[in-house]
């Protein structure tokens, strides 16, 4: 190949045109920019997608698991309604009815005269907070 310029070519070539057989710096820069853009966009998408799970992590275990399943359904089915439902569920504080209901049940057992757990199983050790002195 002849490395001389064609006499008909303009002598003031732009900087992005590289000589034959050399590396094109504009293409290398564009490739690096494209790679970084894809990684940053993927990271932002992943952070946005896991937002309901991160919000529900502070809540109850059952609520967190339901939100996580909704997030997986949204990821694999591409139905965005699952993600919206998970986000709404993560933002709602579900009241704890189980504790108050179990305390009411224990009180009703005492009122009815039924044996409590400690009386029904005398071999079972009682917790230190419930020992009678």
C-alpha positions as CSV (number, residue, x, y, z in Angstrom):
1,X,0.0,0.0,0.0
2,X,1.1,3.5,-0.7
3,X,1.1,5.7,2.5
4,X,1.2,8.9,0.4
5,X,-2.0,10.9,0.2
6,X,-3.9,11.1,-2.9
7,X,-3.2,14.4,-4.7
8,X,-7.0,15.0,-5.0
9,X,-7.6,14.7,-1.3
10,X,-7.8,17.9,0.7
11,X,-4.8,18.6,2.8
12,X,-6.8,19.8,5.8
13,X,-8.3,16.6,7.0
14,X,-10.4,16.5,10.2
15,X,-8.7,15.1,13.3
16,X,-11.1,12.2,13.6
17,X,-9.9,10.7,10.3
18,X,-7.0,8.4,11.0
19,X,-4.3,7.3,8.7
20,X,-4.6,3.8,7.2
21,X,-3.3,1.0,9.4
22,X,-3.5,3.1,12.7
23,X,-6.0,2.9,15.5
24,X,-9.0,5.1,15.3
25,X,-9.1,7.0,18.6
26,X,-12.7,8.3,18.0
27,X,-14.0,4.7,17.7
28,X,-12.1,3.6,20.8
29,X,-13.5,6.6,22.7
30,X,-17.0,5.9,21.4
31,X,-16.7,2.2,22.4
32,X,-15.6,3.1,26.0
33,X,-18.4,5.7,26.3
34,X,-21.0,3.1,25.1
35,X,-19.7,0.5,27.5
36,X,-19.8,2.9,30.5
37,X,-23.3,4.2,29.4
38,X,-24.6,0.6,29.4
39,X,-23.2,-0.2,32.8
40,X,-24.5,3.0,34.4
41,X,-27.9,2.6,32.8
42,X,-28.1,-1.0,34.0
43,X,-27.1,-0.1,37.5
44,X,-29.7,2.6,37.7
45,X,-32.4,0.3,36.3
46,X,-31.4,-2.4,38.9
47,X,-31.6,0.2,41.7
48,X,-35.0,1.4,40.6
49,X,-36.2,-2.2,40.1
50,X,-35.2,-3.2,43.7
51,X,-36.7,0.0,45.3
52,X,-39.8,-1.7,46.6
53,X,-37.8,-4.5,48.2
54,X,-35.4,-2.0,49.9
55,X,-38.5,-0.1,51.2
56,X,-40.2,-3.3,52.5
57,X,-37.0,-4.5,54.2
58,X,-37.8,-2.5,57.3
59,X,-41.2,-4.0,57.6
60,X,-42.5,-7.4,58.5
61,X,-41.1,-10.6,57.0
62,X,-44.3,-11.6,55.3
63,X,-44.7,-8.2,53.7
64,X,-41.1,-8.3,52.5
65,X,-41.5,-11.7,50.9
66,X,-44.7,-10.7,49.1
67,X,-43.0,-7.6,47.7
68,X,-39.9,-9.6,46.6
69,X,-42.2,-12.1,44.8
70,X,-44.0,-9.2,43.1
71,X,-40.7,-7.8,42.0
72,X,-39.5,-11.1,40.5
73,X,-42.8,-11.5,38.7
74,X,-42.4,-8.0,37.3
75,X,-38.9,-8.7,36.2
76,X,-39.6,-12.0,34.4
77,X,-43.0,-11.2,33.0
78,X,-42.5,-7.5,32.1
79,X,-45.9,-6.7,33.6
80,X,-45.2,-3.4,35.3
81,X,-48.4,-3.6,37.4
82,X,-46.6,-6.2,39.6
83,X,-43.8,-3.6,40.3
84,X,-46.4,-0.9,41.1
85,X,-48.3,-3.2,43.4
86,X,-45.1,-4.2,45.2
87,X,-44.1,-0.5,45.6
88,X,-47.6,0.4,47.0
89,X,-47.4,-2.6,49.4
90,X,-43.9,-1.7,50.5
91,X,-45.1,1.9,51.4
92,X,-48.0,0.7,53.5
93,X,-47.4,-0.2,57.1
94,X,-49.4,-3.3,57.8
95,X,-50.6,-3.4,61.4
96,X,-49.6,-6.3,63.6
97,X,-52.9,-8.1,64.5
98,X,-51.2,-11.3,65.5
99,X,-49.8,-10.1,68.8
100,X,-52.9,-8.5,70.1
101,X,-55.1,-11.5,69.0
102,X,-52.8,-14.0,70.7
103,X,-52.8,-11.8,73.9
104,X,-56.6,-11.7,73.8
105,X,-56.7,-15.5,73.3
106,X,-54.5,-16.0,76.3
107,X,-56.6,-13.7,78.5
108,X,-59.8,-15.5,77.4
109,X,-58.2,-18.8,78.3
110,X,-57.4,-17.4,81.8
111,X,-61.0,-16.1,82.2
112,X,-62.4,-19.4,81.1
113,X,-60.2,-21.3,83.5
114,X,-58.4,-23.4,80.9
115,X,-54.9,-24.5,81.7
116,X,-52.2,-22.2,80.4
117,X,-49.1,-23.6,78.5
118,X,-47.1,-23.8,81.7
119,X,-49.8,-25.7,83.5
120,X,-50.5,-28.1,80.6
121,X,-46.8,-29.1,80.3
122,X,-45.0,-28.9,83.7
123,X,-41.7,-30.3,82.3
124,X,-41.4,-27.3,79.9
125,X,-39.2,-24.6,81.5
126,X,-40.8,-21.2,81.9
127,X,-39.0,-18.1,80.5
128,X,-37.3,-15.9,83.1
129,X,-39.8,-13.1,82.6
130,X,-42.7,-15.3,83.5
131,X,-41.3,-17.1,86.6
132,X,-43.4,-16.7,89.7
133,X,-41.5,-15.9,92.8
